[in-house]
Structures are given as C-alpha cells and as structure tokens.
Amino acid sequence: MSDRIVTSVEAARRLSALQAVVRLVARTGYRFVTTTPVTHERKVVHSGGRPGTTLRDVFGWNLPFAKESLGPAFLETMARAGILRQSNGEDLWTSSVRLATIGDDIFLHSAYPTTHLSAVFFGPDTYRFVRFVRRGLIDWLALPRTTTTARVRPPLRVLDIGCGSGAGGIVAARVLARAGVSSKVTLNDINPDALTFARINAAVAGIPVDLVPGDALSAVEGKFDLIISNPPYLDDDSRRAYRHGGGKLGCELGLRIAAEALQRLAPGGLLLMYTGVAMVEGHDAFLSEISPALANAGCRWSYEEIDPDVFGEELDRLVYSRADRIAVVGLSALRGNPPA
C-alpha cells in the first residue's frame, strides 16, 4: 500500500472521528454563541487559569480541562480525531477545534486564538451574515411569481462564495426548504481547512452540498439563482485568509466577488453580500465602486449599513489612520427586469 493511500485512509478516519465528535456534542443539547476575540480573551482572563469542566468550557471557550471532566466516549473519539492537545506540559488538555450553534445547527470551526493563516473563523460576523441571508431570502420568496423567474424552476442553484464553516449556505438551504423550495447548494472556499469543516457541518445538518475548492467564481461554472458571500474585509498584516480582503483598506476582494457574481446570476437571481468597508471622511468606497457594476447588470438593488462601527481596535493601526470607522454592510441585488 502506497504512502499516499495510507495517508488518505488515515485522513478519512480522522474526518469520520471528527464528525462523530460533533454529533456527540450536538446530542447533549449543547448551545454556544461564539464571541469576538476581544471578548473571548476577557473570558479566558476571568477564568483565572481554572480548568474547564463543561462542554461549553471545552468546545466553546477552549479552556484547558482534565480528562476526567469528559466521559470516555468523548475522549476516545477526540483522540481518534486528533484534536486533543496537551496544555503547557501539565495533566491538562485542550481541544484544537471549537463548536458554535445557530438555532438547532452546530458548526465546527477553528480553536481560539485564530492566529494561523488557514484558520476558519466563526463569530459575531457569522451571526449577522446569516440573519442578513435569512431576511433577504424571506423577502425574495415573498415576491410575486412574476417578479422572479427563479421561483418557478427549482431546484435553485445556490452558491456560497468563501463559505468558511458553511453556515451561510446551510442556513440558506434551511430557509428554502421551509418554504418548500428545493435547492442544490455549492460551498466554495480557497482554504482547504474551511471545506473540511464545511463538509462536516453540512453532513451533521443533513444538508447535501457540493464542495468546490478555488478562488471564488473562477472555481465554478454556469449561472446561479442565489449567490451569497461574506468575504474578508480587513487589511490584515498577516494576510490570514479569513480576514484579509486585499487593497483599498480591505474591500478589494469583496468588490471583485460582487462584480463577478452579478454577471453569474440567472435571470431573476439574487445576490446577497455581507461585507465591510472602512469609511474615510464619510465616504463609502465599496458603494461608490460597485454602483456602476449594478447599473450595467440591470439590477434592482438595496444597500444598508448593518452595523456602523465594528473592529474599532483596527483603527489603531497605521493603515487605518485616515479611516473614521469600519462598517459592515449588506448588498441585495436582483438580476434583470421582471418578466412580462
């Protein structure tokens, strides 16, 4: 047996064990809302170095824990999944992953702190993003049938660009299913770790998905009835995939994805983009630059500031010295004129 096959078999076993960990935790009724890194750090400091004793301590706050705090089934499955880490040479351990919840769904993502380049982030932006997607879809589905052709030809082709944990695509599929609309969901990310986590999260949620690695829309073919995206929007010195949005104070990637997505919408299709923009002297560069693309695509659209002031700590960095604030915004764009 070749080394490649051995590696592949071992990776498959670890993935199966990791999925089993998520299912074990989900069966307990676990609930956890993932916070900002600043709030998480404060919680760790306030713990005073005391070992964690609950599943929320272990998989939410990522606190060190003694093995006797968890049952044998958890420990054995975590060991098989390769997510047990010894903490500071003591007889304490930590989990190398975290688990968050949105409603009844549970999502695997990277451990705190998310400092490595391939980290898969989940936090307040995720919750705001899925709320934006949920509301946008409900409004879209409520339109008269003559307003969008997409409603009369399911299954709808759904694309989540830069899917991370897969939360957006999974929530979108849930909203459509509850409305009686079938969908075919594609999750895309340039980060292989994100697709691994998204695969497990979708499986646990019972949502069939196609996983496509690669750089946004260049990785997929054809047109889509629904495109959603929550691209990174900060100018990150370390260029971490989940944070760095490129030039223009972080909004370059979001602008590219939005412009390309508008051209890949089917007639009557909807783009829902949640992103951020550094406001400089009151000017919204994202809105200014995407407006011509919206006009050229023949879209009816709306745009809102979802939160006017996020990641305020970033403003201490030199690159943001001219910025007033960083806002998160939501763009909803419906492609084409209503059919006669």
Contacts in CASP RR format, 6 or more apart in sequence:
PFRMAT RR
TARGET T0000
AUTHOR 0000-0000-0000
METHOD contacts of the structure
MODEL  1
MSDRIVTSVEAARRLSALQAVVRLVARTGYRFVTTTPVTHERKVVHSGGR
PGTTLRDVFGWNLPFAKESLGPAFLETMARAGILRQSNGEDLWTSSVRLA
TIGDDIFLHSAYPTTHLSAVFFGPDTYRFVRFVRRGLIDWLALPRTTTTA
RVRPPLRVLDIGCGSGAGGIVAARVLARAGVSSKVTLNDINPDALTFARI
NAAVAGIPVDLVPGDALSAVEGKFDLIISNPPYLDDDSRRAYRHGGGKLG
CELGLRIAAEALQRLAPGGLLLMYTGVAMVEGHDAFLSEISPALANAGCR
WSYEEIDPDVFGEELDRLVYSRADRIAVVGLSALRGNPPA
13 80 0 8 1.000
14 80 0 8 1.000
14 81 0 8 1.000
14 82 0 8 1.000
15 196 0 8 1.000
15 199 0 8 1.000
15 200 0 8 1.000
17 77 0 8 1.000
17 78 0 8 1.000
17 80 0 8 1.000
17 81 0 8 1.000
17 82 0 8 1.000
18 81 0 8 1.000
18 82 0 8 1.000
18 83 0 8 1.000
18 97 0 8 1.000
18 108 0 8 1.000
18 200 0 8 1.000
19 200 0 8 1.000
19 203 0 8 1.000
19 204 0 8 1.000
20 77 0 8 1.000
20 80 0 8 1.000
20 81 0 8 1.000
21 74 0 8 1.000
21 77 0 8 1.000
21 78 0 8 1.000
21 81 0 8 1.000
21 83 0 8 1.000
21 97 0 8 1.000
22 99 0 8 1.000
22 106 0 8 1.000
22 108 0 8 1.000
22 200 0 8 1.000
22 201 0 8 1.000
22 204 0 8 1.000
23 204 0 8 1.000
24 73 0 8 1.000
24 74 0 8 1.000
24 77 0 8 1.000
25 55 0 8 1.000
25 59 0 8 1.000
25 99 0 8 1.000
25 106 0 8 1.000
26 106 0 8 1.000
26 204 0 8 1.000
28 55 0 8 1.000
30 55 0 8 1.000
30 56 0 8 1.000
30 59 0 8 1.000
30 99 0 8 1.000
30 101 0 8 1.000
30 106 0 8 1.000
31 101 0 8 1.000
32 56 0 8 1.000
32 59 0 8 1.000
32 60 0 8 1.000
32 99 0 8 1.000
32 100 0 8 1.000
32 101 0 8 1.000
33 100 0 8 1.000
33 101 0 8 1.000
33 127 0 8 1.000
34 40 0 8 1.000
34 60 0 8 1.000
34 98 0 8 1.000
34 100 0 8 1.000
34 109 0 8 1.000
34 122 0 8 1.000
34 123 0 8 1.000
34 124 0 8 1.000
34 126 0 8 1.000
35 43 0 8 1.000
35 123 0 8 1.000
35 124 0 8 1.000
36 123 0 8 1.000
36 124 0 8 1.000
37 112 0 8 1.000
37 113 0 8 1.000
37 114 0 8 1.000
38 313 0 8 1.000
40 61 0 8 1.000
40 112 0 8 1.000
40 113 0 8 1.000
41 113 0 8 1.000
43 61 0 8 1.000
44 61 0 8 1.000
44 63 0 8 1.000
44 112 0 8 1.000
47 61 0 8 1.000
47 63 0 8 1.000
49 63 0 8 1.000
49 64 0 8 1.000
50 63 0 8 1.000
51 63 0 8 1.000
51 64 0 8 1.000
51 65 0 8 1.000
51 66 0 8 1.000
51 69 0 8 1.000
51 92 0 8 1.000
52 58 0 8 1.000
52 61 0 8 1.000
52 63 0 8 1.000
52 64 0 8 1.000
52 65 0 8 1.000
52 69 0 8 1.000
53 65 0 8 1.000
53 69 0 8 1.000
54 69 0 8 1.000
55 70 0 8 1.000
57 63 0 8 1.000
57 65 0 8 1.000
57 69 0 8 1.000
58 65 0 8 1.000
58 69 0 8 1.000
58 70 0 8 1.000
58 94 0 8 1.000
58 95 0 8 1.000
59 95 0 8 1.000
59 97 0 8 1.000
59 98 0 8 1.000
59 99 0 8 1.000
60 98 0 8 1.000
60 99 0 8 1.000
60 100 0 8 1.000
61 112 0 8 1.000
62 94 0 8 1.000
62 95 0 8 1.000
62 98 0 8 1.000
62 111 0 8 1.000
62 112 0 8 1.000
63 94 0 8 1.000
64 87 0 8 1.000
64 88 0 8 1.000
64 90 0 8 1.000
64 92 0 8 1.000
64 93 0 8 1.000
64 94 0 8 1.000
65 92 0 8 1.000
65 93 0 8 1.000
65 94 0 8 1.000
66 91 0 8 1.000
66 92 0 8 1.000
66 93 0 8 1.000
67 75 0 8 1.000
67 91 0 8 1.000
67 93 0 8 1.000
70 78 0 8 1.000
75 84 0 8 1.000
78 84 0 8 1.000
78 95 0 8 1.000
82 96 0 8 1.000
83 95 0 8 1.000
83 96 0 8 1.000
83 97 0 8 1.000
84 93 0 8 1.000
84 94 0 8 1.000
84 95 0 8 1.000
84 96 0 8 1.000
85 93 0 8 1.000
85 94 0 8 1.000
85 95 0 8 1.000
85 96 0 8 1.000
86 92 0 8 1.000
86 93 0 8 1.000
87 93 0 8 1.000
87 94 0 8 1.000
94 111 0 8 1.000
95 111 0 8 1.000
96 111 0 8 1.000
97 108 0 8 1.000
97 109 0 8 1.000
97 110 0 8 1.000
97 111 0 8 1.000
98 108 0 8 1.000
98 109 0 8 1.000
98 110 0 8 1.000
98 111 0 8 1.000
98 112 0 8 1.000
98 122 0 8 1.000
99 106 0 8 1.000
99 107 0 8 1.000
99 108 0 8 1.000
99 109 0 8 1.000
100 106 0 8 1.000
100 107 0 8 1.000
100 109 0 8 1.000
100 122 0 8 1.000
100 123 0 8 1.000
100 126 0 8 1.000
101 107 0 8 1.000
102 126 0 8 1.000
102 127 0 8 1.000
102 130 0 8 1.000
102 167 0 8 1.000
102 171 0 8 1.000
105 167 0 8 1.000
105 170 0 8 1.000
105 171 0 8 1.000
105 174 0 8 1.000
105 201 0 8 1.000
105 204 0 8 1.000
105 205 0 8 1.000
106 201 0 8 1.000
106 204 0 8 1.000
107 122 0 8 1.000
107 126 0 8 1.000
107 165 0 8 1.000
107 166 0 8 1.000
107 167 0 8 1.000
107 197 0 8 1.000
107 201 0 8 1.000
108 165 0 8 1.000
108 197 0 8 1.000
108 200 0 8 1.000
108 201 0 8 1.000
109 120 0 8 1.000
109 121 0 8 1.000
109 122 0 8 1.000
109 164 0 8 1.000
109 165 0 8 1.000
109 197 0 8 1.000
110 116 0 8 1.000
110 119 0 8 1.000
110 120 0 8 1.000
110 121 0 8 1.000
110 122 0 8 1.000
110 193 0 8 1.000
110 197 0 8 1.000
114 120 0 8 1.000
114 121 0 8 1.000
114 240 0 8 1.000
114 242 0 8 1.000
115 238 0 8 1.000
115 240 0 8 1.000
116 240 0 8 1.000
117 238 0 8 1.000
117 239 0 8 1.000
117 240 0 8 1.000
117 241 0 8 1.000
118 191 0 8 1.000
118 192 0 8 1.000
118 193 0 8 1.000
118 194 0 8 1.000
118 241 0 8 1.000
119 193 0 8 1.000
119 240 0 8 1.000
119 241 0 8 1.000
119 242 0 8 1.000
120 164 0 8 1.000
120 165 0 8 1.000
120 191 0 8 1.000
120 193 0 8 1.000
120 194 0 8 1.000
120 197 0 8 1.000
120 242 0 8 1.000
121 164 0 8 1.000
121 242 0 8 1.000
121 243 0 8 1.000
122 165 0 8 1.000
122 167 0 8 1.000
124 310 0 8 1.000
125 230 0 8 1.000
125 274 0 8 1.000
125 310 0 8 1.000
125 328 0 8 1.000
126 165 0 8 1.000
126 167 0 8 1.000
126 230 0 8 1.000
128 274 0 8 1.000
128 306 0 8 1.000
128 307 0 8 1.000
128 328 0 8 1.000
129 167 0 8 1.000
129 168 0 8 1.000
129 230 0 8 1.000
129 274 0 8 1.000
130 167 0 8 1.000
130 168 0 8 1.000
130 171 0 8 1.000
132 272 0 8 1.000
132 274 0 8 1.000
132 306 0 8 1.000
132 330 0 8 1.000
133 168 0 8 1.000
133 169 0 8 1.000
133 171 0 8 1.000
133 172 0 8 1.000
133 175 0 8 1.000
133 228 0 8 1.000
133 272 0 8 1.000
133 274 0 8 1.000
134 171 0 8 1.000
134 175 0 8 1.000
136 270 0 8 1.000
136 272 0 8 1.000
136 332 0 8 1.000
137 172 0 8 1.000
137 175 0 8 1.000
137 176 0 8 1.000
137 226 0 8 1.000
137 270 0 8 1.000
137 272 0 8 1.000
138 175 0 8 1.000
139 332 0 8 1.000
140 148 0 8 1.000
140 226 0 8 1.000
140 270 0 8 1.000
140 334 0 8 1.000
141 151 0 8 1.000
141 175 0 8 1.000
141 176 0 8 1.000
141 179 0 8 1.000
141 181 0 8 1.000
143 151 0 8 1.000
145 151 0 8 1.000
145 152 0 8 1.000
146 338 0 8 1.000
146 339 0 8 1.000
147 338 0 8 1.000
148 268 0 8 1.000
148 269 0 8 1.000
148 270 0 8 1.000
148 334 0 8 1.000
148 338 0 8 1.000
149 266 0 8 1.000
149 267 0 8 1.000
149 268 0 8 1.000
149 339 0 8 1.000
150 156 0 8 1.000
150 225 0 8 1.000
150 226 0 8 1.000
150 266 0 8 1.000
150 267 0 8 1.000
150 268 0 8 1.000
150 269 0 8 1.000
150 270 0 8 1.000
151 181 0 8 1.000
154 181 0 8 1.000
154 182 0 8 1.000
154 183 0 8 1.000
155 181 0 8 1.000
155 182 0 8 1.000
155 183 0 8 1.000
155 184 0 8 1.000
156 176 0 8 1.000
156 181 0 8 1.000
156 182 0 8 1.000
156 183 0 8 1.000
156 184 0 8 1.000
156 225 0 8 1.000
156 226 0 8 1.000
157 183 0 8 1.000
157 184 0 8 1.000
157 186 0 8 1.000
157 223 0 8 1.000
157 224 0 8 1.000
157 225 0 8 1.000
157 226 0 8 1.000
157 266 0 8 1.000
158 169 0 8 1.000
158 172 0 8 1.000
158 173 0 8 1.000
158 176 0 8 1.000
158 183 0 8 1.000
158 184 0 8 1.000
158 185 0 8 1.000
158 186 0 8 1.000
158 224 0 8 1.000
158 225 0 8 1.000
158 226 0 8 1.000
158 227 0 8 1.000
158 228 0 8 1.000
159 185 0 8 1.000
159 186 0 8 1.000
159 188 0 8 1.000
159 220 0 8 1.000
159 224 0 8 1.000
159 226 0 8 1.000
159 227 0 8 1.000
159 228 0 8 1.000
159 264 0 8 1.000
160 166 0 8 1.000
160 168 0 8 1.000
160 169 0 8 1.000
160 172 0 8 1.000
160 185 0 8 1.000
160 186 0 8 1.000
160 187 0 8 1.000
160 188 0 8 1.000
160 228 0 8 1.000
160 229 0 8 1.000
161 188 0 8 1.000
161 216 0 8 1.000
161 217 0 8 1.000
161 227 0 8 1.000
161 228 0 8 1.000
161 229 0 8 1.000
161 231 0 8 1.000
161 257 0 8 1.000
161 261 0 8 1.000
162 188 0 8 1.000
162 189 0 8 1.000
162 190 0 8 1.000
162 194 0 8 1.000
162 216 0 8 1.000
162 229 0 8 1.000
162 230 0 8 1.000
162 231 0 8 1.000
163 169 0 8 1.000
163 187 0 8 1.000
163 188 0 8 1.000
163 189 0 8 1.000
163 194 0 8 1.000
163 195 0 8 1.000
163 198 0 8 1.000
164 187 0 8 1.000
164 189 0 8 1.000
164 191 0 8 1.000
164 194 0 8 1.000
164 195 0 8 1.000
164 197 0 8 1.000
164 198 0 8 1.000
164 242 0 8 1.000
165 194 0 8 1.000
165 197 0 8 1.000
165 198 0 8 1.000
165 201 0 8 1.000
166 187 0 8 1.000
166 194 0 8 1.000
166 197 0 8 1.000
166 198 0 8 1.000
166 201 0 8 1.000
166 202 0 8 1.000
167 201 0 8 1.000
168 228 0 8 1.000
168 230 0 8 1.000
169 185 0 8 1.000
169 187 0 8 1.000
169 207 0 8 1.000
169 209 0 8 1.000
169 228 0 8 1.000
170 185 0 8 1.000
170 201 0 8 1.000
170 202 0 8 1.000
170 205 0 8 1.000
170 207 0 8 1.000
170 209 0 8 1.000
172 183 0 8 1.000
172 185 0 8 1.000
172 226 0 8 1.000
172 228 0 8 1.000
173 183 0 8 1.000
173 185 0 8 1.000
173 207 0 8 1.000
173 209 0 8 1.000
174 205 0 8 1.000
174 207 0 8 1.000
176 182 0 8 1.000
176 183 0 8 1.000
177 183 0 8 1.000
183 226 0 8 1.000
184 210 0 8 1.000
185 202 0 8 1.000
185 207 0 8 1.000
185 208 0 8 1.000
185 209 0 8 1.000
185 210 0 8 1.000
186 209 0 8 1.000
186 210 0 8 1.000
186 211 0 8 1.000
186 212 0 8 1.000
186 220 0 8 1.000
186 224 0 8 1.000
187 195 0 8 1.000
187 198 0 8 1.000
187 202 0 8 1.000
187 209 0 8 1.000
187 210 0 8 1.000
187 211 0 8 1.000
187 212 0 8 1.000
188 211 0 8 1.000
188 212 0 8 1.000
188 213 0 8 1.000
188 214 0 8 1.000
188 216 0 8 1.000
188 219 0 8 1.000
188 220 0 8 1.000
189 195 0 8 1.000
189 198 0 8 1.000
189 213 0 8 1.000
189 214 0 8 1.000
190 213 0 8 1.000
190 214 0 8 1.000
190 215 0 8 1.000
190 216 0 8 1.000
190 241 0 8 1.000
191 241 0 8 1.000
191 242 0 8 1.000
192 213 0 8 1.000
194 241 0 8 1.000
194 242 0 8 1.000
195 211 0 8 1.000
195 213 0 8 1.000
198 209 0 8 1.000
198 211 0 8 1.000
199 209 0 8 1.000
199 211 0 8 1.000
202 208 0 8 1.000
202 209 0 8 1.000
212 219 0 8 1.000
212 220 0 8 1.000
213 219 0 8 1.000
216 256 0 8 1.000
216 257 0 8 1.000
216 260 0 8 1.000
217 257 0 8 1.000
217 260 0 8 1.000
217 261 0 8 1.000
217 264 0 8 1.000
222 264 0 8 1.000
223 264 0 8 1.000
223 265 0 8 1.000
223 266 0 8 1.000
224 264 0 8 1.000
224 265 0 8 1.000
224 266 0 8 1.000
224 269 0 8 1.000
225 265 0 8 1.000
225 266 0 8 1.000
225 268 0 8 1.000
225 269 0 8 1.000
225 270 0 8 1.000
226 269 0 8 1.000
226 270 0 8 1.000
226 272 0 8 1.000
227 261 0 8 1.000
227 264 0 8 1.000
227 265 0 8 1.000
227 270 0 8 1.000
227 271 0 8 1.000
227 272 0 8 1.000
228 271 0 8 1.000
228 272 0 8 1.000
228 273 0 8 1.000
229 254 0 8 1.000
229 257 0 8 1.000
229 258 0 8 1.000
229 261 0 8 1.000
229 271 0 8 1.000
229 272 0 8 1.000
229 273 0 8 1.000
229 274 0 8 1.000
229 275 0 8 1.000
230 273 0 8 1.000
230 274 0 8 1.000
230 275 0 8 1.000
231 245 0 8 1.000
231 253 0 8 1.000
231 254 0 8 1.000
231 257 0 8 1.000
231 273 0 8 1.000
231 275 0 8 1.000
232 240 0 8 1.000
232 241 0 8 1.000
232 242 0 8 1.000
232 243 0 8 1.000
232 244 0 8 1.000
232 245 0 8 1.000
232 250 0 8 1.000
232 253 0 8 1.000
233 245 0 8 1.000
233 250 0 8 1.000
233 251 0 8 1.000
233 253 0 8 1.000
233 254 0 8 1.000
233 275 0 8 1.000
233 276 0 8 1.000
233 277 0 8 1.000
233 326 0 8 1.000
233 328 0 8 1.000
234 243 0 8 1.000
234 244 0 8 1.000
234 245 0 8 1.000
234 250 0 8 1.000
234 311 0 8 1.000
234 314 0 8 1.000
234 326 0 8 1.000
235 244 0 8 1.000
235 245 0 8 1.000
235 246 0 8 1.000
235 247 0 8 1.000
235 249 0 8 1.000
235 250 0 8 1.000
235 278 0 8 1.000
235 319 0 8 1.000
235 320 0 8 1.000
236 243 0 8 1.000
236 244 0 8 1.000
236 245 0 8 1.000
237 317 0 8 1.000
238 244 0 8 1.000
244 250 0 8 1.000
244 253 0 8 1.000
245 251 0 8 1.000
245 252 0 8 1.000
245 253 0 8 1.000
245 254 0 8 1.000
246 252 0 8 1.000
246 253 0 8 1.000
248 255 0 8 1.000
248 285 0 8 1.000
248 289 0 8 1.000
249 277 0 8 1.000
249 278 0 8 1.000
249 280 0 8 1.000
249 285 0 8 1.000
249 319 0 8 1.000
249 320 0 8 1.000
249 323 0 8 1.000
250 278 0 8 1.000
251 275 0 8 1.000
251 276 0 8 1.000
251 277 0 8 1.000
251 278 0 8 1.000
251 285 0 8 1.000
251 286 0 8 1.000
254 273 0 8 1.000
254 275 0 8 1.000
254 286 0 8 1.000
255 286 0 8 1.000
255 289 0 8 1.000
255 290 0 8 1.000
257 273 0 8 1.000
258 271 0 8 1.000
258 273 0 8 1.000
258 275 0 8 1.000
258 290 0 8 1.000
258 293 0 8 1.000
258 331 0 8 1.000
259 290 0 8 1.000
259 293 0 8 1.000
261 271 0 8 1.000
261 273 0 8 1.000
262 271 0 8 1.000
262 293 0 8 1.000
262 294 0 8 1.000
262 297 0 8 1.000
262 299 0 8 1.000
262 333 0 8 1.000
262 335 0 8 1.000
263 297 0 8 1.000
265 271 0 8 1.000
265 297 0 8 1.000
265 333 0 8 1.000
265 335 0 8 1.000
266 335 0 8 1.000
267 335 0 8 1.000
267 336 0 8 1.000
267 339 0 8 1.000
268 334 0 8 1.000
268 335 0 8 1.000
268 336 0 8 1.000
269 334 0 8 1.000
269 335 0 8 1.000
270 332 0 8 1.000
270 333 0 8 1.000
270 334 0 8 1.000
270 335 0 8 1.000
271 299 0 8 1.000
271 331 0 8 1.000
271 332 0 8 1.000
271 333 0 8 1.000
271 335 0 8 1.000
272 330 0 8 1.000
272 331 0 8 1.000
272 332 0 8 1.000
273 330 0 8 1.000
273 331 0 8 1.000
273 333 0 8 1.000
274 306 0 8 1.000
274 328 0 8 1.000
274 329 0 8 1.000
274 330 0 8 1.000
275 286 0 8 1.000
275 328 0 8 1.000
275 329 0 8 1.000
275 330 0 8 1.000
275 331 0 8 1.000
276 286 0 8 1.000
276 310 0 8 1.000
276 326 0 8 1.000
276 327 0 8 1.000
276 328 0 8 1.000
276 329 0 8 1.000
277 284 0 8 1.000
277 285 0 8 1.000
277 286 0 8 1.000
277 287 0 8 1.000
277 326 0 8 1.000
277 327 0 8 1.000
277 329 0 8 1.000
278 285 0 8 1.000
278 320 0 8 1.000
278 323 0 8 1.000
278 325 0 8 1.000
278 326 0 8 1.000
279 323 0 8 1.000
279 324 0 8 1.000
279 325 0 8 1.000
279 326 0 8 1.000
279 327 0 8 1.000
280 322 0 8 1.000
280 323 0 8 1.000
280 324 0 8 1.000
281 322 0 8 1.000
281 324 0 8 1.000
282 324 0 8 1.000
284 327 0 8 1.000
284 329 0 8 1.000
286 329 0 8 1.000
287 303 0 8 1.000
287 329 0 8 1.000
290 331 0 8 1.000
294 301 0 8 1.000
294 333 0 8 1.000
297 333 0 8 1.000
297 335 0 8 1.000
297 336 0 8 1.000
298 335 0 8 1.000
298 336 0 8 1.000
298 337 0 8 1.000
299 333 0 8 1.000
299 334 0 8 1.000
299 335 0 8 1.000
299 336 0 8 1.000
300 333 0 8 1.000
300 334 0 8 1.000
300 336 0 8 1.000
301 331 0 8 1.000
301 332 0 8 1.000
301 333 0 8 1.000
301 334 0 8 1.000
302 331 0 8 1.000
302 332 0 8 1.000
303 329 0 8 1.000
303 330 0 8 1.000
303 331 0 8 1.000
303 332 0 8 1.000
304 329 0 8 1.000
304 330 0 8 1.000
305 327 0 8 1.000
305 328 0 8 1.000
305 329 0 8 1.000
305 330 0 8 1.000
306 327 0 8 1.000
306 328 0 8 1.000
306 329 0 8 1.000
306 330 0 8 1.000
307 327 0 8 1.000
307 328 0 8 1.000
308 325 0 8 1.000
308 327 0 8 1.000
309 325 0 8 1.000
309 326 0 8 1.000
309 327 0 8 1.000
310 326 0 8 1.000
310 327 0 8 1.000
310 328 0 8 1.000
311 326 0 8 1.000
312 325 0 8 1.000
312 326 0 8 1.000
314 320 0 8 1.000
314 326 0 8 1.000
315 323 0 8 1.000
315 325 0 8 1.000
315 326 0 8 1.000
320 326 0 8 1.000
END
